[in-house]
């Protein structure tokens, strides 16, 4: 009965939030909690199923978030014609250089190999930059205050979600082919570095997603409308008035309810598929590899190939969640991809919920996100009570200013309590 009890408590927390502070805020917490649960589910596939320590979750989320920009945004007039082909040619040259380097490394020996590799890399680099830089300059010069990037394809936003999953899966395949042969600690270091590289590229390559200038106005998916459209609808205003509701509040609550329905549908579909996979022979094989790689290899299982498979699947789920999150926000903000929020906090969700248990990951995503948001509210309230009897001065001001960091203390405290009294999580793996 642990799972029903914990999910009932979570439902009561959301209901209490809605009844005391308003359903607008409660549904906002719930929507991001559902997305966090999807991210935690993807990480649980990698860690809970296969024991792969991925410390670069933020990078796969960022790649998924790039998909709505490339798919849903309208194209920038003249951008592709001016520099798009140059960027494509430059990227092909970069790939050809890498392939040639790998080929030379396998065919030549000694000094000839070192010299050929150096010449190939240097020539490829200068050729790449010679074509890439002018193309980027042309694109970034097109109305830089509002555009300055390639833009997208102008397609429906729902199509961008699977594209985000594919982008993250492709990056995971490249990472896995190079890093999955390493020990677990080296894999953690490699994924951490690659995640930061992906975020750094998005922050600095303005031709791709405007960098720190951000991409605003990303279209919403069907069937979620804009609040202003509902407020301008005479029929909606009349219905809200008949129910005794303010049209502005009614429109925001309705929109968030539609987001909730959409996100919950995706989460339930993924959870259903993950549960089927976990109980299948494939799932038992993955857990056998996780528990004892040597014994699994002795039974004829290709451990590295299965690790690559589950690593790509988990990253695809993360990329899907990243695209959903950008669609909810309506903007792409590369500078907002913080490893504390999008890697460490996701790990806390999986550990607290229960590693290896899909339902535990969902519970951890909902619960930890709720505490992460509410701790920022509880901190100033608690600090005001603590400092009520103190005289105005440096100490009181310092305590009040530090109240916003209470969420970090709360996360650490929750993690310590769970590891002390329930080391396998609130919903342990069965």
N, C-alpha and C positions, 0 to 999 in steps of 0.2 A: 504493500500500500504506500510505499514511500513516494513513488512517482505521482500518483494522483493527489496525495497530500501536498507535496511541494508545488505542483502546478496550481492547485486550488489556492494556496497561500499567495502565489504570484498573481493570480486573478484578483484576489481580494486587495492586494496592494495597488493594482491598477485601478480597481473600482474605488478604493478609498481616495486615491489621488484625484480621480475624476469628480467625486462628490464633494471634496473639500477645496480643491484648487482649480477645478474646471476641467471639462472633458477635452478641451482643446490641447492643454498641456499633457494630459494623461495619454491621449492618442499619439501625440508627438513622441513621448517616451516609448510607447508600445511599438511604433513603426520602426524607430531606430533599433529597438530591442530585437525585433524580428530580423532585421538585416544583420545585426550582430550575431544572432543565433545561426544564420546561414554561414557567416564567416567561421564561426566556431565549429560548425559541422564540417566545413572543408578542412580545417586544421585537424579535427578529430580523425578524418580519413587518413591523414598522413601520420599523425603521432599515435592515435589510439589503435589504428589497424596495423600499422607497419613499424612504428617506433622511429619515424623519421623526424628529426628535430629541425623544423623550419623556422628560422629567426628572421626571415625576410617577408613576412606576410604583407607588410605595407607595400612592397613592390608589386606584388600580384594584384592587390586592390587598386593600386594606381593604374596599372595597365588595363584592368577592367573598366575603370573610370574614364579612360581615354576613348573607349568605344562609342559612347553617346556623342562625343565631340566629332568623331570621324564619320559617324553614320547618320545622326539625326540633325546636326546643324546644317544650314544651307551653305553651299559652296561659296567661296570668296571669288567674285568675278575677276577673271584674268590671272588668278594665282597659279593654277595648274599650268596654264599655257605659258606663263612667264618663267616659272621655276620648278614646276612639278616634275617635268621630264628630267631636268638636270639632277634633282634629288634622287629620282629612281635610278638613273645611270650611275650616280656616285655610290649609292647603296649596293648596286650590283658589282661595282668595282671593289668595294670593301669585302663583299662575300667572296669574290673571285680571288682576292689577295689572301684571305684566310685559307681557302681551299688549296691554293697553290703552295702556301707555306706548309700545310699539313702533308701534302704530297711530297714536297722536297724533304721534309723531315723523315719520311719513311723510306725514301729511295736513296738518299745520299748518305755519306758517312764522313766523319772527320772534319777537316778544315773546309772542304768543298761544301759540305752541308751548312756550316755556320755562315760562310760567305754568301751562298745562294739565298739563305733565309733572310739575312740582313738586307741584301740588295732588293729582294722581292718586297719586303715590308716597307723599306724606305721609298721605293718607287711607287708602290701602291698607295702609301700615305699621301705623297705629294700629288699624285694624280687624283686621288679622292678629294683632297681639299681644293684642288684647282677647279674642279667641277661643282663641288658641293657649296662652297662659300658664295660664289656669284649667284647661284640659284636661290639660296636662302636670303641674300640681300634683296633680290627682286621681290620675293614674297613678303618679307617683313616691311617693305617700303609702301605696300598697298594699304592706305588708310590705317596707319598704325594705331591711331587712337581708339578705333572700334574693331579693326580686323587684324591685318598683319599676319595672318596664318592661312593655311590651305583651306580651312573650312571643312565641311562634311559633304555627305551625299544627299541630304534632305529626305532621308527615308524615315519610316515610322520608328519611334523610340523603342518599341518592344523588340524590333529586330536587332537593336544595339546590345541587348542583354546577352543573347547567345554569342554575339561577336566578342563581347568582353570576356566571356568564358574561353573562347578560342584564343584570344590574344594571351591571356594568362597561361593557358595550357601550352601554347607554343613556347613561351618563355621558360616554363617549367621543364619542357622537354630538353631545351638547350642546357639549362642548369643541371638537369638530372644526368644527361649524357656525360657531363664533365665532372660532376661533384658527387654522384651517388656511389662511386667506387671508394670514396674516402671514409674514414672513421666518423662516428657520429659527431664528435666535437669539431672536426674539420668541416663537416657538412653544415653545422650551425654557423661557423665563421663565414663560409662561402655564401650561404644564403643571405646572411646579414649584409655582406658587402654588395651582393648583386641587387638586393632590395634597395639599398641606398643609391646605387648607380642608376636604377630605373627612375627613382624619384628625382635625382639630380638632373637627369636628361629632360624630364618633363618640366622642371623648373627653369632650365636654361635655354631650351630649344623653342623659341617663340614662334617659329614657323609651324610647329606641330600643334600646340595647344595654348599659345600665347604666353607661356611661362608664368611669371608672377603677375602678369596683367590680367589673368583669369579669362575664362570663357563664360559669358553670362547668357541667360535666355535659352537654355537647353530645353527643347520641347518636352512636354509630359506625355506619358504613354496613354493609349486608350485603356480604360474609359474614364481616366481622371481629368476633370475639367479644371479651369482656372476659377478662383473664387470671384474675380471681378465679372466673369461671364455669368455666373449664377446670380450675382447681385444685380446685374443689368437685365435679368430675365423677369418679366412681369409675372409669369406663371410661378416661378420659384418664390418670389417675394410674397405673392398672394398666399401660397401654401404655408410659408413660414409664418406669416401673420395669422393665418387661421389656427395654427398650432401654438400661437402666443410666443413665438421665438423671434429674436432679432435677426434680420436677414444676414448681417455680416457674420455673426457668431454661427448661425445655421450653415452658412456656406463653408466656413473653415472646418467645422466639425464634419460635414458631409464629405468634403474632399479628403480629410484624413481617414475617415471610415473607408472610403474607396481605396486609398493607399493600403490600409490595413488588410482589406480583402485580397488585394493583389499580392502583397508580400506574404500573407499567410498561405495563399494558394501555392506559391512557389516553394515555400518552406515545407509544406506538407508533402508536395510531390517529391522533393529531394529527400525528405525523411523516409518516405515510403520506399523509394529506390535504395536508400542506404541500408534500411532494415532488411530488405530482401537480399541485398548483396552480403550483409553481415552473416545471415543465416544460411547462405548458400555454400557449396563446397569451396568456391573461390574465397569467401570470407574466412572460412576455417583455415584454408591454406595460408592466407595473409597473416592470421594470428599465430599460426605455427611458425612462420618465418620470423615474425616479431619476437616470439619467445625463445627460439633457438635456430639461428641461421644455419649453423653447421649441420644440425640434424635434418633440417629441411633440404639443404643442398645434397646431403647424402641420400635423400629419398628421390633425387632427380629434379628438384625444383630449381628453376633459374632465378636465384634471389635478386640479382641486379635488375633483371628485366621486370620482375614483379614490383620491386621498389620504384622503378621508373614509372610503371603503370599507375600505381597508387599516388605517386607524387604529382603526376599530371592531372589525375582526377581531382585531387584535393585543391590544386591551384585553379582548376577550371571553376570549381564552386566559389572560390574566393573572387575570381574575376567576375563571375556573375553577380555576386553581392556588391562588388565595386561599381559595376554599371548601374545597379539598382539604386545605390546610394547617391550617385551623381544625378540620376533622374529625379530623385526626391529633393535634392538640394536645388536643382535647376542651374547649377554652375559648376565649373571645373576649377578648383583652386589647388594647384600643385603644392603651394607652400603649406597647405593644411595637412599634408600627409606626415603626421608625427609618429615615429616608431613607438612612443609611449602609449598612444591611443590605439594604433592599428597593428601593433605586434604584441607588446607586453600585455595589454588589457585582454586581447583575444586569448592569450595563453592562460591568463587568470580565469577566464570563462570556462575553458576546457578543463582545467585542473579542479576548479571548484565544482563544476557540474558533474564531472566523472569521466576521466579519460577512458576511451574505448566504448563508451555508452552514448549512442546517438541522442537519446532522450536527455541524457545528462548534459550534453553540449548545448542543446536547445534551452534547457533550464538555466544553465550557466550564462548563456548569452542574454537572456531576458533579465535575470536577477542582477548580474554584475552591471549591466547597463543602467538598470533602475537605480542601483546604489551609487553609481558613478555620477548620475545626474543629480540625485537628491542630496548627495554629500556636499555638493556646492551650495545648496540651499540651507542645509542643516548647519554647515560650518559657521556662517555669520550669526545665525540664530543662537547656536550654542555659545559662541564667543561673546555675544552680547550679554548672555546670562552670567558667564564667568567673570567678565570685566565690569559688571554693573556696579560693584562696590569699590572699584578702583578709581583713584583720582585721575583726571585727565593728565596725560604726560606721554613720555616716550614709550614706556612699557605697554600701556594700554593701546596706544596707536599701533605699535608693532604687532600686538596680538590680533587686533582687528584687521590689519592689512594681511596678516598671514592666514586668515580664516579661509580664504579661497583654496588653500592647499590642503584643507582637511580631507579632500577626496583621496589624496595619495595615502594619508594615514589610514583612512577607512579601507582602502583596497588592501594595504598591507596587513591590517588587522583581520580582515575577512579571510585572507589567504592563510595566515598563521592559524586561525581558529579551525578552519577546515582541515588543514594538514595535521593539526594536533588531534582533533576528535573524529575526523572521518578522512583518513589519509587517501582513500581511493575516490574521494569526491562524494557529493550529496547523493548521487545515483550511481553506485559503483557498477563496473562491468560485470555481467553475469557469466 
